[in-house]
Amino acid sequence: MTVQQISSFAAGEWLAPGEGARNIASAITGDVIATAGNNALDAQAMLDYARNVGGPALRALTFHERAKMIKAVAMHLDKHKQALYDLSFETGATQSDHMIDIDGGVGTMFVFASKGRREMPDGHVYLDGDVEQLSRHGTFLGQHICTPLQGAAIHINAFNFPVWGMLEKFAPTLLAGVPSIVKPATNSCYVTELAVKIMLDSGILPEGALQLVSGGLGDMLDRLTMQDVVSFTGSADTAMKLRSNPVIVENSVRFVAEQDSLNASILGPDAAVGTPEFDLFIKEVHREMTTKAGQKCTAVRRIFAPDATVPAVIEALSARLDKTVIGDPRLEGTRMGALVSNGQKRDVLEKAAILATEATRVYGDPDNFEVVGADGDKGAFLPPMLFHCANPDTAQRVHDTEAFGPVSTIMGYRDIDHAIELVKKGQGSLVASVITHDSAIARQVAIGAGAYHGRLYFNNRDSMKESTGHGSPLPHMVHGGPGRAGGGEEMGGVRGVKHYMQRTAIQGSPDILTAIGEQWVPGATEIKGPAHPFTRKYGELSIGETMHTDPRVVTLEDIEHFANFTGDTFYAHMDNEAAERNPFFPGRVAHGYLLLSFAAGLFVEPNEGPVLANTGLDNLRFMKPVSAGDTIKVRLSVKKKTQRNDEYGEVRWHVTLTNQDDDLVAEYELLTMNAY
């Protein structure tokens, strides 16, 4: 067998393994299949390349341009999945495991690409929250903005997901406009190297946007500044060592950690044997024990069930584990492959021995199990092992020891409050799941244990057909957890992007805020267009372009006609005495929706033109009632523009209605799609 030479991509060059390289063995056979590492990598050159070449190139692009780039990279990776599948088998992963790692990573990129286009501006500044009124007359305002950090993001990833683990960090970092230096775990870095080569060979990424360290980082962490970020996934011990680096501490370098976690799954007290919830619970726990041979940061390590139900859970789970075929992951019938290495296998057995001091193994004998199509002694194979702890209140090691493999411990609880207290003994987890059909139980767990978890996953007969599973972090939702789980946070849509940006409070006049945020702020200079704004195409409209309409009188006849025509005969519009008793109205008043309709009649251009559709309105507020005889007029301003494709873009209009005294009557934002 040819031993692969796993290279690093540093400062624009591929560098082969050198001094300090170490051998990597196949998880299936134990034979050496690759070598990686090079102590001669120039860490400062890599950082300079990222900061001075990659960073400026990325920051020159808008969020939408970066989002399009992410989508293009994801599509390119998607075309080369088979090569990644074929190589990933050597890590011990099955084809189903590949779907989580490789397909999941590509899917994560697609989600960030979509969110970048839909939730972020086609500009260089992200507005974080609404404008703050800092002065009486609105001439001095505040706004929080986010801009890209001007350093590098160092991504230190775990061995279990060599593709997803990289892409779930890389996608939000790229969208933020920050270059990445990726350092995968050496045991599976050969898969990451191939993924990086595929991405770089596409020619889509700007120079300096992505670099790869196959092996050790050397002294890179000693060279970081306050503009850099370290995002780490791995053990708590390693996280502590890295985040304690004096340079990281002194320079307040952002350090995001996702580490060891004693995740739990709770069988609700309502989920008796024979219910859909009981069967679902067994299925979920089994999947979490055996997927990736239990090598998942979100895997279920602690199982909680009502005391009386524990024997039934052990019996049902054991029966399902009996059907799990362990063997060569390349074989179609294999349901669980090997651990990533024999070193990891030894570590899991050591941790299982610690668990055995407080719990009894009720399933799985590591000295006596069948391996199909491979040598169980040479490969890193283990059977699923289930322990039972009879005294979870006094036990300690079952709540602080993670065997990072197919190992879980079941414990009984008296009532749901007891279950919550037991779950909290894990001192912080990435995820806990609760299988229950009782919404009150779900609420009780959310309130009682939410502070100890980054994610709470509830499932039952109503949601199980579409649910994504206990162990599936989704790019839309936050992934991370407090305490033992590292205290970090990744993904979560745009939240994940903001980890690589600086939030800055901007204070100034409406014109200043408008210029910085590329979004019109009320009070800023109004631009008078050459023609009615609805006759002008998307590209012709300017931020701040404003139209003032002629006034219109609202009559009692208008109010009564609208009431009878729509059926909205609410007393405030039809009964003067009742309306006068209402503390909000002086008497009969116009319908709010009548005012919106009149407003549209005042500013709409009726002829066919570039306005293709009205897609909605946001932030509608009625400030002052309008009585019969009052006059209304409209101010319509271009607040924001967002290109959707080459044919049309979204225009967000700021609309205000004022009366004859120039008092604000109503305010909202109108959304239209305009031809490009």
Salt bridges, closest charged atoms under 4 A:
ASP78 OD1 - LYS81 NZ 3.18
GLU90 OE2 - ARG330 NH1 3.69
ASP103 OD2 - LYS81 NZ 2.89
GLU119 OE2 - LYS115 NZ 2.74
ASP128 OD1 - LYS498 NZ 3.16
ASP128 OD2 - ARG503 NE 2.60
GLU168 OE2 - LYS169 NZ 3.35
GLU193 OE2 - LYS197 NZ 3.46
ASP219 OD2 - ARG223 NH2 2.93
ASP228 OD2 - ARG51 NH2 2.63
GLU258 OE1 - HIS479 NE2 3.25
GLU277 OE1 - ARG461 NH2 2.71
GLU284 OE1 - ARG287 NH2 3.04
GLU288 OE1 - LYS296 NZ 3.14
ASP328 OD2 - ARG330 NH2 2.98
ASP347 OD2 - LYS351 NZ 3.60
ASP365 OD1 - ARG361 NH2 3.78
ASP393 OD2 - ARG414 NH1 3.56
ASP393 OD1 - HIS418 NE2 2.87
ASP400 OD1 - ARG397 NE 2.90
GLU402 OE2 - ARG301 NE 3.04
GLU421 OE2 - LYS424 NZ 3.29
ASP462 OD2 - HIS437 NE2 2.99
GLU489 OE2 - HIS499 NE2 3.62
GLU490 OE2 - LYS169 NZ 3.39
GLU526 OE1 - HIS548 NE2 2.78
GLU526 OE2 - ARG635 NH1 3.59
GLU545 OE2 - ARG536 NH1 2.47
GLU560 OE2 - ARG588 NH2 3.02
ASP618 OD2 - ARG652 NH1 2.93
GLU650 OE2 - ARG644 NH2 3.58
ASP662 OD1 - LYS633 NZ 2.80
ASP663 OD2 - LYS624 NZ 2.70
GLU667 OE2 - HIS654 NE2 2.74
GLU669 OE2 - LYS639 NZ 2.35
GLU669 OE1 - ARG652 NH1 2.57
